[in-house]
Structure formats: structure tokens, C-alpha cells
Amino acid sequence: MATKAILAWSGGKDSAMALYEIRRTGAYEIERLLTTVSQDYDRVCMHGVRTALIEQQAAELGLPLDKIYLAAKESQEGYDTKMRGYLTDCRQQGIEAVAFGDLFLADVRQYREKSLSRVNMQAVFPLWQRNTQVLANIFIQTGFKAVITCVDLEALNPAFAGRDYDPAFLADLPTGVDPCGERGEFHSFVYDGPIFRGAVPFTAGLTIKRDNRFMYIDLIPRNAPISEMPSLQQRQRDPASPLTGLVPPEYNSRHGGI
């Protein structure tokens, strides 16, 4: 019998590929998805994607979605306490592992393994040290569809935000930029693929520049109220103009992944 596990879910391509690989090998049975959400903005931490879109992803994956809400200035102690309480409950329900889409960051892996060992759970890394060019090609060739939601302007031109993650995108990446964005060069949102029952519809909204370094694009659920849809005038606004609640600037990599 396969070991019961949770999958840390950001909505991006790495977590999608982790689920694809786990289902392909059958070593673990993913019972639930777990994501961290800004309680002030109702968006996924780091990626800035609306929670409603993550919920639609989970529905199309046929998996329950658990959300841990974090304050904009959540302390590391507060984060650890909330996560430990959640994982303890899961362990009591017979779930023995948490899977992650990490590829190379050894310090992040060590942190996850140490945290999970405290609640007698195992950390699983199905993509660990995979060749990122090969992984990117598999993602595209197997039929996954994703859009770039955030770019680090120190690595990429702002025009990369909002592009499809496809062969043209990979070909246009500057030398030194990882094809999977493993060094944080970009983040993505997966809206279709072989693990989905159907596509997650959305409309591209406004863009915003944060910390004079990161360019985000707001993805709006297709069934969102008209009041949330940007007008033509708003679409033509300066990309650096404010967009309230797109992503809290206080979040950093300590909350990445789950």
C-alpha cells in the first residue's frame, strides 16, 4: 500500500510536476494539497496568485486543499507553530509524508526535513537534482500549460511576466537563467495538463512592480465579478503603478514552498 502524503502546493509548475511524478511512480498516495495564504490579501504567499484560482486548481485535480493563513509580518516562530499544529493533526490521521517540488536548494531541504522529523513525518522530494532543462521539456511535451506570474527584474525583462511557459519562452531566456527558475528568476501558474480534469480559466489583469525588483501579473478567475475585471484604461496603466493586494511585499523565501 502506498504511503499517504500531503503535497506542498504553490500552483506553479514544480509542484505540478511533483504531483505528476508521484502519481507516475505510485510510491505515495497524495491525500491533500497544502498551501500558505496571506490572510491580509487572500493570495498565495510568494507567487501572489488569488486563492480562488488555487481552489479551482485543486477542484480540477480532484484533491482537497488545506490553507494555512499567515499575517503579512508573520514571524518565523508563528509560521513554525501554525505548520507544526497542522502537521500534527495530519499525522494523527495516518498521513506520514509531505512532498515538495524543490530541486536543488539544500538548505531548504534540510529545514523541511528537520521540521517534519519533529512530528514524525517524512519529507519527499520527487524532483530532487533533476536536470532542469530536461524537466522543462517534459513539462511542455506532456501537455502542461502554465503562465509566468512573476519575474525577478535582475534576471529577466519585465515583458516575460504574463508569457506562456512554452518552447519560445525557454528559447528567449538569457544565458544563466535556469529553465525552471530554480534560483527564483520567475514563478508560474499551471492552468492545464495531464493531471487536471479540465483547464482552469482566467483573465490576465494588471501588472505591478514590487520592491523595485519583481514584476507581477494579476490573474483573475474567469467567473470573477465585473468589478474585479480591469478596464482598458487600467490595462494601459504604467506597469509600476500600485495595485492593492497583489502580493504582500513583506513575504520572503522563508515561507516559500508551503
CORFEN-V605053 format. One record per backbone hydrogen bond with DSSP energy under -1.0 kcal/mol. NH is the residue of the N-H (numbers start at 1). CO is the residue of the C=O. E is the energy in kcal/mol with one decimal. If there is no record, write none. Layout:
BEGIN
nh = [NH;NH]
co = [CO;CO]
e = [E;E]
END
This chain:
BEGIN
nh = [3;5;6;7;8;9;16;17;18;19;20;21;22;23;24;25;26;29;31;33;34;35;37;38;39;42;44;45;47;48;51;54;55;56;57;58;59;60;61;63;66;68;70;74;79;80;81;82;83;84;85;86;87;88;89;90;91;92;94;95;96;97;98;99;100;106;109;110;111;112;113;114;115;116;117;119;120;121;122;124;128;129;130;135;136;137;138;139;140;141;142;143;144;145;147;148;149;150;151;152;153;155;156;160;161;162;163;165;166;170;171;172;177;181;184;187;189;190;191;192;196;197;200;203;205;208;210;213;214;215;216;217;218;220;222;224;228;229;235;236;237;241;246;251;255;256;258]
co = [27;29;97;32;99;34;12;13;14;15;16;17;18;19;20;21;22;3;5;64;7;66;68;43;70;38;49;36;45;44;42;50;51;52;53;54;55;56;57;58;33;35;37;71;75;76;77;78;79;80;81;82;83;84;85;86;87;88;91;90;4;4;122;6;124;104;105;106;107;108;109;110;111;112;113;116;117;116;96;98;125;103;127;131;132;133;134;135;136;137;138;140;139;192;189;163;187;187;215;185;213;152;152;157;158;148;160;146;164;166;167;168;174;178;181;150;147;11;145;145;193;60;191;220;218;216;214;210;210;151;208;149;206;203;201;221;225;226;231;232;234;238;243;248;252;253;256]
e = [-1.5;-2.6;-2.1;-2.1;-2.8;-3.8;-1.7;-2.8;-2.1;-2.0;-2.3;-2.6;-2.4;-2.4;-1.8;-2.2;-2.4;-2.9;-3.2;-2.6;-2.4;-2.3;-2.6;-3.2;-2.4;-2.7;-3.1;-2.1;-2.2;-2.4;-1.9;-1.3;-2.5;-1.7;-2.2;-2.3;-2.0;-2.2;-1.5;-2.2;-3.2;-2.3;-3.0;-1.9;-2.5;-2.7;-2.3;-2.2;-2.5;-2.7;-2.1;-2.0;-2.7;-2.3;-1.7;-2.1;-2.6;-1.8;-1.7;-2.1;-1.9;-1.2;-2.5;-3.4;-2.6;-1.2;-2.1;-2.6;-2.0;-2.4;-2.8;-2.4;-2.4;-2.5;-2.0;-1.4;-1.3;-2.4;-2.5;-2.6;-1.5;-2.7;-2.1;-2.6;-2.3;-2.1;-2.4;-2.4;-1.9;-3.0;-2.3;-1.4;-1.8;-2.5;-2.2;-2.9;-1.7;-1.2;-2.0;-2.8;-3.6;-2.3;-2.4;-2.1;-1.6;-2.5;-1.8;-2.7;-1.3;-2.3;-2.4;-1.6;-1.9;-1.8;-2.1;-2.2;-2.3;-2.8;-2.2;-1.2;-1.8;-2.7;-2.8;-2.8;-3.6;-2.1;-3.2;-2.6;-2.7;-2.3;-2.9;-2.1;-3.2;-3.0;-1.3;-2.1;-2.1;-1.5;-2.4;-1.4;-1.5;-2.5;-1.6;-1.3;-1.8;-1.6;-1.2]
END
